[in-house]
Amino acid sequence: MRVLIVEDDAALGLFLQKGLKLEGHQVDWVADGEAGLRHAEEHRPDLIVLDLSLPRKDGTEVLAEMSGRFDETSVLVLTGRSSVEERIKCLNLGADDCLLKPFSFHELTARCRALLRRREQFADPVLRHGDVELNRMERKVMRNGQLVDLTVKEFSLLEFLLMRRGQCCSRSELLRDVWQMSPDAGTNVVDVYINYLRRKLAAASVDGDLGYSVIETVRGEGYRMSSGRKSVNRVDVLPVSAAYAGA
């Protein structure tokens, strides 16, 4: 999962980042409230671990500004403020849980897992974009009511793009998060699999759109889900013979 740590204590921030990475998560760390809000807006993490005593914007200010804007993100508040009223205030502002400092790292990770289990239990398992539907529970993709047969890696790629719909996903992000490869790996596997997806989505379209009405190329940046049509540049459509077989 994608985790954002907002903590101004550098030693604690680095410790949490390293520990959660060892748990298998993708973890970013910022040191003030304004940077936390900007990062959350750009990257939409699954979980924010939020300190209250922050420079620029206090943790309670961050919670207030997040209200109604980040419903898909869980928030675990870390605080040295021991009053019950303070914790109630955080929960009323939208925090999902509060953990008092000092704390056990094992307790923190257990609370993180519990928050994500709770969110996944009640989250809509179907991701929708235009006429495309991806059901994460049934591992099934439909377009125009037709089943689109995808491999495991194609499904994971489309799922990632749908989770980030409205945002551009860079090739380095896709390599890191979908393939668990180094962002610097010298491979065109992302472009090849985007091509596979486009072809399969096009087969279920009503007008042979080559998949461009679903997945759009952002020149020099990467790919994103697109609700509008774009003109097709044939350079983007790789021949099957150019496909990279690794995944």
CORNOR-V728647 format. One record per helix or strand. SS is the DSSP state (H for helix, E for strand). FROM is the first residue (numbers start at 1). LEN is the number of residues. If there is no record, write none. Layout:
ss & from & len
SS & FROM & LEN
SS & FROM & LEN
This chain:
ss & from & len
E & 2 & 5
H & 10 & 13
E & 26 & 5
E & 32 & 1
H & 33 & 11
E & 47 & 5
E & 55 & 1
H & 59 & 8
E & 74 & 6
H & 84 & 9
E & 97 & 4
H & 105 & 18
E & 126 & 4
E & 132 & 4
E & 140 & 4
E & 146 & 3
H & 152 & 12
E & 169 & 2
H & 171 & 7
H & 189 & 15
E & 215 & 4
E & 222 & 4
H & 234 & 3
H & 240 & 3
